[in-house]
Amino acid sequence: AFVSSRDQHSLDDDIKMFFALDNALLDASIACWDAKRNYDYVRPITAIHFLFAGKQTQAWAGPGLGTRMIDGGSWMPYQRNIVITPPFPEYVSGHSTFSAAAAQVLLRFTGSDNFGDSAKVIAGASNIEPGITPHNDVLLSWATFSQAADEAGFSRRWGGIHFQPGDLQGRAVGRQVGDQAYNKALTFINGH
């Protein structure tokens, strides 16, 4: 919607853009879940509990507690304690795959990687540590579609939901899917 408004799309432009974008996201889901089922890779919460149980490790200790030395067996991802880590394989990251596919389609459709959007996070507005984080207002901004996709994928590592390979390979898969879906969409848009 931001791109549509920014670029002053007609209805025809939006139909074409969202057609390509939605098909890329569907194809990204298929590619991502195919990899998840093929590799069946462990999530950080399982690996850390197994490898570091009974060992002291520096990690987030929970809402309002910051980073401390904790038993690795009690490690938790940086998310609300009522949210469970997804009960399906880690590799590849869905966030990374979907975000990169979308970014690639938007780059191809607009002819540029320029995005130029931002969002302000008000101090204390965290769902994980309400009233505590962030300490000050934070302005998140993305100059490019690729930068926004990268940050979306990286956020899953910051949160303890994915490992680096799941994020990076998810982005690579997403970019490939985005290109292929866009090329296929053009055959319908252009009538050949």
Rosetta constraint file for C-alpha pairs under 8 A:
AtomPair CA 1 CA 5 HARMONIC 6.21 0.50
AtomPair CA 2 CA 6 HARMONIC 5.93 0.50
AtomPair CA 2 CA 117 HARMONIC 7.73 0.50
AtomPair CA 3 CA 7 HARMONIC 5.82 0.50
AtomPair CA 3 CA 115 HARMONIC 7.62 0.50
AtomPair CA 4 CA 8 HARMONIC 5.74 0.50
AtomPair CA 4 CA 9 HARMONIC 5.02 0.50
AtomPair CA 4 CA 14 HARMONIC 6.67 0.50
AtomPair CA 5 CA 9 HARMONIC 6.53 0.50
AtomPair CA 9 CA 13 HARMONIC 5.40 0.50
AtomPair CA 9 CA 14 HARMONIC 6.21 0.50
AtomPair CA 10 CA 14 HARMONIC 6.40 0.50
AtomPair CA 11 CA 15 HARMONIC 6.19 0.50
AtomPair CA 12 CA 16 HARMONIC 6.38 0.50
AtomPair CA 13 CA 17 HARMONIC 6.11 0.50
AtomPair CA 14 CA 18 HARMONIC 5.84 0.50
AtomPair CA 15 CA 19 HARMONIC 5.85 0.50
AtomPair CA 16 CA 20 HARMONIC 6.29 0.50
AtomPair CA 16 CA 189 HARMONIC 6.89 0.50
AtomPair CA 17 CA 21 HARMONIC 6.03 0.50
AtomPair CA 17 CA 106 HARMONIC 7.62 0.50
AtomPair CA 17 CA 109 HARMONIC 6.61 0.50
AtomPair CA 18 CA 22 HARMONIC 5.69 0.50
AtomPair CA 19 CA 23 HARMONIC 6.21 0.50
AtomPair CA 19 CA 185 HARMONIC 7.24 0.50
AtomPair CA 20 CA 24 HARMONIC 6.16 0.50
AtomPair CA 20 CA 105 HARMONIC 6.88 0.50
AtomPair CA 20 CA 181 HARMONIC 6.60 0.50
AtomPair CA 20 CA 182 HARMONIC 5.54 0.50
AtomPair CA 20 CA 185 HARMONIC 5.36 0.50
AtomPair CA 21 CA 25 HARMONIC 6.27 0.50
AtomPair CA 21 CA 102 HARMONIC 6.02 0.50
AtomPair CA 21 CA 105 HARMONIC 6.02 0.50
AtomPair CA 21 CA 106 HARMONIC 7.44 0.50
AtomPair CA 21 CA 182 HARMONIC 7.68 0.50
AtomPair CA 22 CA 26 HARMONIC 6.27 0.50
AtomPair CA 23 CA 27 HARMONIC 6.12 0.50
AtomPair CA 23 CA 181 HARMONIC 6.41 0.50
AtomPair CA 23 CA 185 HARMONIC 7.91 0.50
AtomPair CA 24 CA 28 HARMONIC 5.94 0.50
AtomPair CA 24 CA 101 HARMONIC 6.14 0.50
AtomPair CA 24 CA 102 HARMONIC 6.80 0.50
AtomPair CA 24 CA 105 HARMONIC 7.40 0.50
AtomPair CA 24 CA 177 HARMONIC 6.41 0.50
AtomPair CA 24 CA 178 HARMONIC 5.37 0.50
AtomPair CA 24 CA 181 HARMONIC 5.03 0.50
AtomPair CA 24 CA 182 HARMONIC 7.06 0.50
AtomPair CA 25 CA 29 HARMONIC 6.26 0.50
AtomPair CA 25 CA 98 HARMONIC 5.84 0.50
AtomPair CA 25 CA 101 HARMONIC 6.60 0.50
AtomPair CA 25 CA 102 HARMONIC 6.71 0.50
AtomPair CA 25 CA 178 HARMONIC 7.97 0.50
AtomPair CA 26 CA 30 HARMONIC 6.58 0.50
AtomPair CA 27 CA 31 HARMONIC 6.24 0.50
AtomPair CA 27 CA 177 HARMONIC 6.66 0.50
AtomPair CA 27 CA 181 HARMONIC 7.32 0.50
AtomPair CA 28 CA 32 HARMONIC 5.86 0.50
AtomPair CA 28 CA 97 HARMONIC 6.14 0.50
AtomPair CA 28 CA 98 HARMONIC 5.71 0.50
AtomPair CA 28 CA 101 HARMONIC 6.62 0.50
AtomPair CA 28 CA 173 HARMONIC 7.83 0.50
AtomPair CA 28 CA 174 HARMONIC 6.11 0.50
AtomPair CA 28 CA 177 HARMONIC 6.08 0.50
AtomPair CA 28 CA 178 HARMONIC 7.72 0.50
AtomPair CA 29 CA 33 HARMONIC 6.02 0.50
AtomPair CA 29 CA 94 HARMONIC 7.29 0.50
AtomPair CA 29 CA 97 HARMONIC 7.84 0.50
AtomPair CA 29 CA 98 HARMONIC 7.13 0.50
AtomPair CA 30 CA 34 HARMONIC 6.00 0.50
AtomPair CA 31 CA 35 HARMONIC 6.36 0.50
AtomPair CA 31 CA 173 HARMONIC 7.51 0.50
AtomPair CA 31 CA 177 HARMONIC 7.85 0.50
AtomPair CA 32 CA 36 HARMONIC 6.25 0.50
AtomPair CA 32 CA 92 HARMONIC 6.09 0.50
AtomPair CA 32 CA 93 HARMONIC 7.28 0.50
AtomPair CA 32 CA 94 HARMONIC 6.14 0.50
AtomPair CA 32 CA 97 HARMONIC 6.59 0.50
AtomPair CA 32 CA 170 HARMONIC 7.24 0.50
AtomPair CA 32 CA 173 HARMONIC 7.79 0.50
AtomPair CA 33 CA 37 HARMONIC 6.08 0.50
AtomPair CA 33 CA 92 HARMONIC 7.96 0.50
AtomPair CA 34 CA 38 HARMONIC 6.06 0.50
AtomPair CA 35 CA 39 HARMONIC 5.93 0.50
AtomPair CA 35 CA 40 HARMONIC 7.93 0.50
AtomPair CA 35 CA 91 HARMONIC 6.67 0.50
AtomPair CA 35 CA 92 HARMONIC 6.30 0.50
AtomPair CA 36 CA 40 HARMONIC 5.44 0.50
AtomPair CA 36 CA 41 HARMONIC 7.14 0.50
AtomPair CA 36 CA 88 HARMONIC 7.55 0.50
AtomPair CA 36 CA 89 HARMONIC 5.25 0.50
AtomPair CA 36 CA 90 HARMONIC 6.61 0.50
AtomPair CA 36 CA 91 HARMONIC 5.28 0.50
AtomPair CA 36 CA 92 HARMONIC 6.00 0.50
AtomPair CA 37 CA 89 HARMONIC 7.00 0.50
AtomPair CA 39 CA 89 HARMONIC 7.73 0.50
AtomPair CA 39 CA 91 HARMONIC 6.67 0.50
AtomPair CA 40 CA 88 HARMONIC 7.97 0.50
AtomPair CA 40 CA 89 HARMONIC 4.99 0.50
AtomPair CA 40 CA 90 HARMONIC 7.22 0.50
AtomPair CA 40 CA 91 HARMONIC 7.03 0.50
AtomPair CA 41 CA 89 HARMONIC 5.16 0.50
AtomPair CA 41 CA 90 HARMONIC 5.33 0.50
AtomPair CA 41 CA 91 HARMONIC 5.57 0.50
AtomPair CA 42 CA 46 HARMONIC 6.50 0.50
AtomPair CA 42 CA 47 HARMONIC 6.49 0.50
AtomPair CA 42 CA 89 HARMONIC 6.07 0.50
AtomPair CA 42 CA 90 HARMONIC 5.81 0.50
AtomPair CA 42 CA 91 HARMONIC 7.90 0.50
AtomPair CA 43 CA 47 HARMONIC 6.34 0.50
AtomPair CA 43 CA 89 HARMONIC 6.70 0.50
AtomPair CA 43 CA 90 HARMONIC 5.10 0.50
AtomPair CA 43 CA 161 HARMONIC 6.67 0.50
AtomPair CA 43 CA 162 HARMONIC 6.43 0.50
AtomPair CA 43 CA 163 HARMONIC 7.70 0.50
AtomPair CA 44 CA 48 HARMONIC 5.74 0.50
AtomPair CA 44 CA 160 HARMONIC 6.31 0.50
AtomPair CA 44 CA 161 HARMONIC 6.21 0.50
AtomPair CA 44 CA 162 HARMONIC 6.31 0.50
AtomPair CA 44 CA 163 HARMONIC 6.78 0.50
AtomPair CA 45 CA 49 HARMONIC 6.02 0.50
AtomPair CA 45 CA 75 HARMONIC 7.16 0.50
AtomPair CA 45 CA 76 HARMONIC 6.53 0.50
AtomPair CA 45 CA 77 HARMONIC 6.93 0.50
AtomPair CA 45 CA 85 HARMONIC 7.60 0.50
AtomPair CA 45 CA 160 HARMONIC 7.45 0.50
AtomPair CA 45 CA 161 HARMONIC 7.52 0.50
AtomPair CA 46 CA 50 HARMONIC 6.12 0.50
AtomPair CA 47 CA 51 HARMONIC 5.91 0.50
AtomPair CA 48 CA 52 HARMONIC 5.45 0.50
AtomPair CA 48 CA 53 HARMONIC 7.44 0.50
AtomPair CA 48 CA 72 HARMONIC 6.33 0.50
AtomPair CA 48 CA 73 HARMONIC 7.09 0.50
AtomPair CA 48 CA 75 HARMONIC 7.13 0.50
AtomPair CA 49 CA 53 HARMONIC 5.29 0.50
AtomPair CA 49 CA 72 HARMONIC 5.76 0.50
AtomPair CA 49 CA 73 HARMONIC 4.36 0.50
AtomPair CA 49 CA 74 HARMONIC 6.90 0.50
AtomPair CA 49 CA 75 HARMONIC 6.73 0.50
AtomPair CA 50 CA 73 HARMONIC 7.10 0.50
AtomPair CA 51 CA 72 HARMONIC 7.75 0.50
AtomPair CA 52 CA 56 HARMONIC 7.54 0.50
AtomPair CA 52 CA 57 HARMONIC 7.61 0.50
AtomPair CA 52 CA 71 HARMONIC 7.32 0.50
AtomPair CA 52 CA 72 HARMONIC 4.42 0.50
AtomPair CA 52 CA 73 HARMONIC 6.01 0.50
AtomPair CA 53 CA 71 HARMONIC 6.31 0.50
AtomPair CA 53 CA 72 HARMONIC 4.73 0.50
AtomPair CA 53 CA 73 HARMONIC 3.85 0.50
AtomPair CA 53 CA 74 HARMONIC 7.53 0.50
AtomPair CA 54 CA 71 HARMONIC 5.65 0.50
AtomPair CA 54 CA 72 HARMONIC 6.34 0.50
AtomPair CA 54 CA 73 HARMONIC 6.25 0.50
AtomPair CA 55 CA 71 HARMONIC 5.43 0.50
AtomPair CA 55 CA 72 HARMONIC 5.65 0.50
AtomPair CA 55 CA 73 HARMONIC 7.69 0.50
AtomPair CA 56 CA 69 HARMONIC 5.89 0.50
AtomPair CA 56 CA 70 HARMONIC 5.33 0.50
AtomPair CA 56 CA 71 HARMONIC 4.71 0.50
AtomPair CA 56 CA 72 HARMONIC 6.07 0.50
AtomPair CA 57 CA 68 HARMONIC 7.99 0.50
AtomPair CA 57 CA 69 HARMONIC 5.24 0.50
AtomPair CA 57 CA 70 HARMONIC 5.48 0.50
AtomPair CA 57 CA 71 HARMONIC 6.22 0.50
AtomPair CA 57 CA 72 HARMONIC 5.87 0.50
AtomPair CA 58 CA 67 HARMONIC 6.51 0.50
AtomPair CA 58 CA 68 HARMONIC 5.31 0.50
AtomPair CA 58 CA 69 HARMONIC 4.33 0.50
AtomPair CA 58 CA 70 HARMONIC 6.19 0.50
AtomPair CA 59 CA 67 HARMONIC 5.13 0.50
AtomPair CA 59 CA 68 HARMONIC 5.68 0.50
AtomPair CA 59 CA 69 HARMONIC 6.35 0.50
AtomPair CA 59 CA 70 HARMONIC 6.65 0.50
AtomPair CA 59 CA 75 HARMONIC 7.15 0.50
AtomPair CA 60 CA 65 HARMONIC 7.36 0.50
AtomPair CA 60 CA 66 HARMONIC 5.55 0.50
AtomPair CA 60 CA 67 HARMONIC 4.30 0.50
AtomPair CA 60 CA 68 HARMONIC 6.33 0.50
AtomPair CA 60 CA 75 HARMONIC 7.64 0.50
AtomPair CA 60 CA 76 HARMONIC 7.54 0.50
AtomPair CA 60 CA 78 HARMONIC 7.26 0.50
AtomPair CA 61 CA 65 HARMONIC 5.49 0.50
AtomPair CA 61 CA 66 HARMONIC 5.87 0.50
AtomPair CA 61 CA 67 HARMONIC 5.70 0.50
AtomPair CA 61 CA 68 HARMONIC 5.91 0.50
AtomPair CA 61 CA 69 HARMONIC 7.79 0.50
AtomPair CA 61 CA 70 HARMONIC 6.77 0.50
AtomPair CA 61 CA 75 HARMONIC 7.48 0.50
AtomPair CA 61 CA 76 HARMONIC 7.85 0.50
AtomPair CA 62 CA 66 HARMONIC 6.73 0.50
AtomPair CA 62 CA 76 HARMONIC 7.72 0.50
AtomPair CA 62 CA 78 HARMONIC 7.84 0.50
AtomPair CA 63 CA 128 HARMONIC 6.74 0.50
AtomPair CA 63 CA 129 HARMONIC 5.23 0.50
AtomPair CA 64 CA 129 HARMONIC 6.39 0.50
AtomPair CA 64 CA 132 HARMONIC 6.80 0.50
AtomPair CA 70 CA 74 HARMONIC 7.17 0.50
AtomPair CA 70 CA 75 HARMONIC 7.25 0.50
AtomPair CA 71 CA 75 HARMONIC 6.90 0.50
AtomPair CA 76 CA 160 HARMONIC 7.71 0.50
AtomPair CA 77 CA 85 HARMONIC 7.82 0.50
AtomPair CA 77 CA 159 HARMONIC 5.63 0.50
AtomPair CA 77 CA 160 HARMONIC 4.59 0.50
AtomPair CA 77 CA 161 HARMONIC 6.49 0.50
AtomPair CA 78 CA 128 HARMONIC 7.45 0.50
AtomPair CA 78 CA 158 HARMONIC 7.62 0.50
AtomPair CA 78 CA 159 HARMONIC 4.64 0.50
AtomPair CA 78 CA 160 HARMONIC 6.20 0.50
AtomPair CA 79 CA 83 HARMONIC 6.68 0.50
AtomPair CA 79 CA 128 HARMONIC 5.64 0.50
AtomPair CA 79 CA 159 HARMONIC 6.66 0.50
AtomPair CA 80 CA 127 HARMONIC 7.06 0.50
AtomPair CA 80 CA 128 HARMONIC 4.89 0.50
AtomPair CA 85 CA 161 HARMONIC 6.63 0.50
AtomPair CA 90 CA 161 HARMONIC 7.73 0.50
AtomPair CA 90 CA 162 HARMONIC 6.10 0.50
AtomPair CA 90 CA 163 HARMONIC 7.79 0.50
AtomPair CA 90 CA 166 HARMONIC 6.66 0.50
AtomPair CA 91 CA 162 HARMONIC 7.73 0.50
AtomPair CA 91 CA 165 HARMONIC 7.58 0.50
AtomPair CA 91 CA 166 HARMONIC 4.60 0.50
AtomPair CA 91 CA 167 HARMONIC 7.93 0.50
AtomPair CA 91 CA 170 HARMONIC 7.77 0.50
AtomPair CA 92 CA 96 HARMONIC 7.86 0.50
AtomPair CA 92 CA 97 HARMONIC 7.48 0.50
AtomPair CA 92 CA 165 HARMONIC 7.62 0.50
AtomPair CA 92 CA 166 HARMONIC 4.20 0.50
AtomPair CA 92 CA 167 HARMONIC 6.43 0.50
AtomPair CA 92 CA 169 HARMONIC 6.40 0.50
AtomPair CA 92 CA 170 HARMONIC 4.95 0.50
AtomPair CA 93 CA 97 HARMONIC 6.18 0.50
AtomPair CA 93 CA 153 HARMONIC 7.31 0.50
AtomPair CA 93 CA 156 HARMONIC 7.92 0.50
AtomPair CA 93 CA 162 HARMONIC 6.69 0.50
AtomPair CA 93 CA 166 HARMONIC 5.14 0.50
AtomPair CA 93 CA 167 HARMONIC 5.23 0.50
AtomPair CA 93 CA 169 HARMONIC 7.92 0.50
AtomPair CA 93 CA 170 HARMONIC 5.25 0.50
AtomPair CA 94 CA 98 HARMONIC 5.91 0.50
AtomPair CA 94 CA 170 HARMONIC 6.84 0.50
AtomPair CA 95 CA 99 HARMONIC 5.87 0.50
AtomPair CA 95 CA 152 HARMONIC 6.47 0.50
AtomPair CA 95 CA 153 HARMONIC 5.50 0.50
AtomPair CA 95 CA 156 HARMONIC 7.47 0.50
AtomPair CA 95 CA 170 HARMONIC 7.90 0.50
AtomPair CA 96 CA 100 HARMONIC 5.99 0.50
AtomPair CA 96 CA 149 HARMONIC 6.84 0.50
AtomPair CA 96 CA 150 HARMONIC 7.18 0.50
AtomPair CA 96 CA 152 HARMONIC 6.49 0.50
AtomPair CA 96 CA 153 HARMONIC 4.07 0.50
AtomPair CA 96 CA 154 HARMONIC 7.66 0.50
AtomPair CA 96 CA 167 HARMONIC 5.58 0.50
AtomPair CA 96 CA 168 HARMONIC 7.39 0.50
AtomPair CA 96 CA 170 HARMONIC 4.98 0.50
AtomPair CA 96 CA 171 HARMONIC 4.88 0.50
AtomPair CA 96 CA 174 HARMONIC 7.09 0.50
AtomPair CA 97 CA 101 HARMONIC 6.14 0.50
AtomPair CA 97 CA 153 HARMONIC 7.84 0.50
AtomPair CA 97 CA 167 HARMONIC 7.97 0.50
AtomPair CA 97 CA 170 HARMONIC 4.40 0.50
AtomPair CA 97 CA 171 HARMONIC 4.97 0.50
AtomPair CA 97 CA 172 HARMONIC 7.45 0.50
AtomPair CA 97 CA 173 HARMONIC 6.10 0.50
AtomPair CA 97 CA 174 HARMONIC 4.17 0.50
AtomPair CA 97 CA 175 HARMONIC 7.64 0.50
AtomPair CA 98 CA 102 HARMONIC 6.16 0.50
AtomPair CA 98 CA 171 HARMONIC 8.00 0.50
AtomPair CA 98 CA 174 HARMONIC 6.03 0.50
AtomPair CA 99 CA 103 HARMONIC 6.07 0.50
AtomPair CA 99 CA 148 HARMONIC 7.86 0.50
AtomPair CA 99 CA 149 HARMONIC 4.73 0.50
AtomPair CA 99 CA 150 HARMONIC 7.73 0.50
AtomPair CA 99 CA 152 HARMONIC 6.70 0.50
AtomPair CA 99 CA 153 HARMONIC 7.21 0.50
AtomPair CA 99 CA 171 HARMONIC 7.49 0.50
AtomPair CA 99 CA 174 HARMONIC 7.13 0.50
AtomPair CA 100 CA 104 HARMONIC 6.05 0.50
AtomPair CA 100 CA 146 HARMONIC 6.94 0.50
AtomPair CA 100 CA 149 HARMONIC 5.16 0.50
AtomPair CA 100 CA 150 HARMONIC 7.28 0.50
AtomPair CA 100 CA 170 HARMONIC 7.91 0.50
AtomPair CA 100 CA 171 HARMONIC 5.19 0.50
AtomPair CA 100 CA 172 HARMONIC 7.50 0.50
AtomPair CA 100 CA 173 HARMONIC 7.96 0.50
AtomPair CA 100 CA 174 HARMONIC 4.68 0.50
AtomPair CA 100 CA 175 HARMONIC 5.24 0.50
AtomPair CA 100 CA 178 HARMONIC 7.31 0.50
AtomPair CA 101 CA 105 HARMONIC 6.33 0.50
AtomPair CA 101 CA 171 HARMONIC 7.72 0.50
AtomPair CA 101 CA 173 HARMONIC 7.87 0.50
AtomPair CA 101 CA 174 HARMONIC 4.15 0.50
AtomPair CA 101 CA 175 HARMONIC 4.95 0.50
AtomPair CA 101 CA 176 HARMONIC 7.31 0.50
AtomPair CA 101 CA 177 HARMONIC 5.88 0.50
AtomPair CA 101 CA 178 HARMONIC 4.09 0.50
AtomPair CA 101 CA 179 HARMONIC 7.62 0.50
AtomPair CA 102 CA 106 HARMONIC 6.19 0.50
AtomPair CA 102 CA 149 HARMONIC 7.98 0.50
AtomPair CA 102 CA 174 HARMONIC 7.82 0.50
AtomPair CA 102 CA 178 HARMONIC 6.43 0.50
AtomPair CA 103 CA 107 HARMONIC 6.02 0.50
AtomPair CA 103 CA 145 HARMONIC 4.92 0.50
AtomPair CA 103 CA 146 HARMONIC 5.74 0.50
AtomPair CA 103 CA 148 HARMONIC 7.79 0.50
AtomPair CA 103 CA 149 HARMONIC 6.21 0.50
AtomPair CA 103 CA 175 HARMONIC 7.74 0.50
AtomPair CA 103 CA 178 HARMONIC 7.70 0.50
AtomPair CA 104 CA 108 HARMONIC 6.12 0.50
AtomPair CA 104 CA 145 HARMONIC 7.60 0.50
AtomPair CA 104 CA 146 HARMONIC 7.44 0.50
AtomPair CA 104 CA 174 HARMONIC 7.93 0.50
AtomPair CA 104 CA 175 HARMONIC 5.66 0.50
AtomPair CA 104 CA 178 HARMONIC 5.20 0.50
AtomPair CA 104 CA 179 HARMONIC 6.40 0.50
AtomPair CA 105 CA 109 HARMONIC 5.90 0.50
AtomPair CA 105 CA 178 HARMONIC 5.34 0.50
AtomPair CA 105 CA 179 HARMONIC 6.63 0.50
AtomPair CA 105 CA 181 HARMONIC 7.86 0.50
AtomPair CA 105 CA 182 HARMONIC 5.90 0.50
AtomPair CA 106 CA 110 HARMONIC 5.92 0.50
AtomPair CA 106 CA 113 HARMONIC 7.64 0.50
AtomPair CA 106 CA 145 HARMONIC 7.25 0.50
AtomPair CA 107 CA 111 HARMONIC 5.65 0.50
AtomPair CA 107 CA 112 HARMONIC 5.07 0.50
AtomPair CA 107 CA 113 HARMONIC 4.74 0.50
AtomPair CA 107 CA 114 HARMONIC 7.58 0.50
AtomPair CA 107 CA 145 HARMONIC 6.80 0.50
AtomPair CA 108 CA 112 HARMONIC 6.85 0.50
AtomPair CA 108 CA 179 HARMONIC 7.83 0.50
AtomPair CA 108 CA 182 HARMONIC 7.44 0.50
AtomPair CA 113 CA 144 HARMONIC 5.13 0.50
AtomPair CA 113 CA 145 HARMONIC 5.52 0.50
AtomPair CA 113 CA 146 HARMONIC 6.75 0.50
AtomPair CA 114 CA 143 HARMONIC 5.98 0.50
AtomPair CA 114 CA 144 HARMONIC 4.44 0.50
AtomPair CA 114 CA 145 HARMONIC 6.36 0.50
AtomPair CA 115 CA 142 HARMONIC 6.51 0.50
AtomPair CA 115 CA 143 HARMONIC 5.29 0.50
AtomPair CA 115 CA 144 HARMONIC 4.38 0.50
AtomPair CA 115 CA 145 HARMONIC 5.24 0.50
AtomPair CA 116 CA 141 HARMONIC 7.20 0.50
AtomPair CA 116 CA 142 HARMONIC 5.69 0.50
AtomPair CA 116 CA 143 HARMONIC 4.59 0.50
AtomPair CA 116 CA 144 HARMONIC 6.42 0.50
AtomPair CA 117 CA 141 HARMONIC 5.88 0.50
AtomPair CA 117 CA 142 HARMONIC 5.64 0.50
AtomPair CA 117 CA 143 HARMONIC 6.93 0.50
AtomPair CA 118 CA 139 HARMONIC 6.93 0.50
AtomPair CA 118 CA 140 HARMONIC 5.42 0.50
AtomPair CA 118 CA 141 HARMONIC 4.01 0.50
AtomPair CA 118 CA 142 HARMONIC 6.12 0.50
AtomPair CA 119 CA 139 HARMONIC 5.89 0.50
AtomPair CA 119 CA 140 HARMONIC 5.23 0.50
AtomPair CA 119 CA 141 HARMONIC 6.41 0.50
AtomPair CA 120 CA 137 HARMONIC 7.04 0.50
AtomPair CA 120 CA 138 HARMONIC 5.77 0.50
AtomPair CA 120 CA 139 HARMONIC 4.45 0.50
AtomPair CA 120 CA 140 HARMONIC 6.10 0.50
AtomPair CA 121 CA 125 HARMONIC 6.73 0.50
AtomPair CA 121 CA 134 HARMONIC 7.73 0.50
AtomPair CA 121 CA 137 HARMONIC 5.70 0.50
AtomPair CA 121 CA 138 HARMONIC 5.11 0.50
AtomPair CA 121 CA 139 HARMONIC 6.26 0.50
AtomPair CA 121 CA 140 HARMONIC 7.55 0.50
AtomPair CA 122 CA 134 HARMONIC 7.33 0.50
AtomPair CA 122 CA 136 HARMONIC 7.10 0.50
AtomPair CA 122 CA 137 HARMONIC 4.54 0.50
AtomPair CA 122 CA 138 HARMONIC 6.54 0.50
AtomPair CA 123 CA 131 HARMONIC 7.43 0.50
AtomPair CA 123 CA 132 HARMONIC 7.61 0.50
AtomPair CA 123 CA 133 HARMONIC 6.23 0.50
AtomPair CA 123 CA 134 HARMONIC 4.93 0.50
AtomPair CA 123 CA 135 HARMONIC 5.38 0.50
AtomPair CA 123 CA 136 HARMONIC 4.58 0.50
AtomPair CA 123 CA 137 HARMONIC 4.47 0.50
AtomPair CA 123 CA 138 HARMONIC 7.29 0.50
AtomPair CA 124 CA 129 HARMONIC 7.49 0.50
AtomPair CA 124 CA 130 HARMONIC 5.42 0.50
AtomPair CA 124 CA 131 HARMONIC 3.86 0.50
AtomPair CA 124 CA 132 HARMONIC 4.81 0.50
AtomPair CA 124 CA 133 HARMONIC 4.57 0.50
AtomPair CA 124 CA 134 HARMONIC 5.25 0.50
AtomPair CA 124 CA 135 HARMONIC 6.27 0.50
AtomPair CA 124 CA 136 HARMONIC 7.55 0.50
AtomPair CA 125 CA 129 HARMONIC 7.94 0.50
AtomPair CA 125 CA 130 HARMONIC 5.63 0.50
AtomPair CA 125 CA 131 HARMONIC 6.28 0.50
AtomPair CA 125 CA 132 HARMONIC 7.81 0.50
AtomPair CA 125 CA 133 HARMONIC 6.56 0.50
AtomPair CA 125 CA 134 HARMONIC 6.88 0.50
AtomPair CA 126 CA 130 HARMONIC 4.81 0.50
AtomPair CA 126 CA 131 HARMONIC 7.15 0.50
AtomPair CA 126 CA 132 HARMONIC 7.40 0.50
AtomPair CA 126 CA 133 HARMONIC 5.53 0.50
AtomPair CA 126 CA 134 HARMONIC 6.63 0.50
AtomPair CA 129 CA 133 HARMONIC 5.77 0.50
AtomPair CA 134 CA 138 HARMONIC 7.23 0.50
AtomPair CA 142 CA 147 HARMONIC 5.94 0.50
AtomPair CA 142 CA 148 HARMONIC 5.46 0.50
AtomPair CA 143 CA 147 HARMONIC 6.81 0.50
AtomPair CA 143 CA 148 HARMONIC 7.87 0.50
AtomPair CA 144 CA 148 HARMONIC 6.45 0.50
AtomPair CA 145 CA 149 HARMONIC 6.22 0.50
AtomPair CA 146 CA 150 HARMONIC 6.03 0.50
AtomPair CA 147 CA 151 HARMONIC 6.14 0.50
AtomPair CA 148 CA 152 HARMONIC 6.17 0.50
AtomPair CA 149 CA 153 HARMONIC 6.27 0.50
AtomPair CA 149 CA 171 HARMONIC 7.86 0.50
AtomPair CA 150 CA 154 HARMONIC 6.01 0.50
AtomPair CA 150 CA 171 HARMONIC 7.41 0.50
AtomPair CA 151 CA 155 HARMONIC 5.95 0.50
AtomPair CA 152 CA 156 HARMONIC 7.23 0.50
AtomPair CA 153 CA 157 HARMONIC 7.42 0.50
AtomPair CA 153 CA 167 HARMONIC 5.63 0.50
AtomPair CA 153 CA 168 HARMONIC 7.77 0.50
AtomPair CA 153 CA 171 HARMONIC 7.25 0.50
AtomPair CA 154 CA 158 HARMONIC 6.42 0.50
AtomPair CA 154 CA 167 HARMONIC 6.60 0.50
AtomPair CA 155 CA 159 HARMONIC 6.08 0.50
AtomPair CA 156 CA 160 HARMONIC 6.26 0.50
AtomPair CA 156 CA 161 HARMONIC 5.26 0.50
AtomPair CA 156 CA 162 HARMONIC 5.58 0.50
AtomPair CA 156 CA 167 HARMONIC 7.57 0.50
AtomPair CA 157 CA 161 HARMONIC 5.89 0.50
AtomPair CA 157 CA 162 HARMONIC 4.96 0.50
AtomPair CA 157 CA 163 HARMONIC 5.88 0.50
AtomPair CA 157 CA 164 HARMONIC 6.64 0.50
AtomPair CA 157 CA 167 HARMONIC 7.34 0.50
AtomPair CA 162 CA 166 HARMONIC 6.17 0.50
AtomPair CA 162 CA 167 HARMONIC 6.65 0.50
AtomPair CA 163 CA 167 HARMONIC 6.57 0.50
AtomPair CA 164 CA 168 HARMONIC 6.09 0.50
AtomPair CA 165 CA 169 HARMONIC 5.69 0.50
AtomPair CA 165 CA 170 HARMONIC 7.93 0.50
AtomPair CA 166 CA 170 HARMONIC 5.77 0.50
AtomPair CA 167 CA 171 HARMONIC 6.29 0.50
AtomPair CA 168 CA 172 HARMONIC 6.37 0.50
AtomPair CA 169 CA 173 HARMONIC 6.08 0.50
AtomPair CA 170 CA 174 HARMONIC 5.99 0.50
AtomPair CA 171 CA 175 HARMONIC 6.19 0.50
AtomPair CA 172 CA 176 HARMONIC 6.43 0.50
AtomPair CA 173 CA 177 HARMONIC 6.10 0.50
AtomPair CA 174 CA 178 HARMONIC 5.92 0.50
AtomPair CA 175 CA 179 HARMONIC 6.23 0.50
AtomPair CA 176 CA 180 HARMONIC 6.24 0.50
AtomPair CA 177 CA 181 HARMONIC 5.90 0.50
AtomPair CA 178 CA 182 HARMONIC 5.96 0.50
AtomPair CA 179 CA 183 HARMONIC 6.12 0.50
AtomPair CA 180 CA 184 HARMONIC 6.18 0.50
AtomPair CA 181 CA 185 HARMONIC 6.03 0.50
AtomPair CA 182 CA 186 HARMONIC 6.24 0.50
AtomPair CA 183 CA 187 HARMONIC 6.83 0.50
AtomPair CA 184 CA 188 HARMONIC 7.11 0.50
AtomPair CA 185 CA 189 HARMONIC 6.17 0.50
AtomPair CA 186 CA 190 HARMONIC 5.64 0.50
AtomPair CA 186 CA 191 HARMONIC 7.86 0.50
AtomPair CA 187 CA 191 HARMONIC 5.65 0.50
AtomPair CA 187 CA 192 HARMONIC 4.78 0.50
AtomPair CA 188 CA 192 HARMONIC 6.39 0.50
